[in-house]
Amino acid sequence: MVSFKSDNLVCERFILGALQVNTYLLYETGSNQALLIDPAENSATLLNRIKELDLSNVTIFLTHGHADHIAGVDYFRQQIKGCLVAVASEDAAMLGDPDLNLSTWLGEPIALAPAEIILNDNDSLGPGGRLLAIPGHTPGGLALIFPGMVFSGDTLFAGSIGRSDFPGGNGRQLVEGIKSKLFSLSDRIVFPGHGPETTIAEEKAENPFFSAEFTI
């Protein structure tokens, strides 16, 4: 577990699953509310941490509907009373369809019950969070924005961007969405779906996918 803090928000990162997904536990100090972002596998360690912090009001936020980011949803739904799941409207159907969420391709089909919360661009979520729709990796890719923090899912990575060759992907749309929505933000830490954290400033300056020479 790795922990970061911005003002009264605490972010704890757990690397879970065969594809080493960054699953994040985000909570506000002094509150029992939390966001569990992209639970990638059944993790007793993460569940015990939630209990240790006495976080009784937990919402699972899915940055997108791919199998590696949703594989732990049922476990936490069952273990945490009242736990709700939130996903973008465009990716909602992926949760219950092993072909759409690519779990059939990975060899372990996943079919989840529908999400209780359907999200759209510019919706609010969590303590002061705002959602930005950035399609391209999936049709319903979402970034969650807080002062000082961005949870980018598989949209933006340190030195890279998400794949766009899966069904529903669109590389040009992904690049343009990052440039117009994420790069217009003030500098803050980016917490991606895989790999190390980075910053908006670093990616604007150094990410090769946004150089003048890159075309898609």
Secondary structure, 3 states (H helix, E strand, C coil): CEEEEECCEEEEEEEECCCCEEEEEEEECCCCEEEEECCCCCCHHHHHHHHHCCCCEEEEECCCCCHHHHCCHHHHHHHCCCCEEEEEHHHHHHHHCCCCCCHHHHCCCCCCCCCCEEECCCCEECCCEEEEECCCCCCCCEEEEECCEEEEECCEECCEECCCCCCCCCHHHHHHHHHHHHCCCCCCEEEECCCCCEEHHHHHHHCHHHCCCCCC
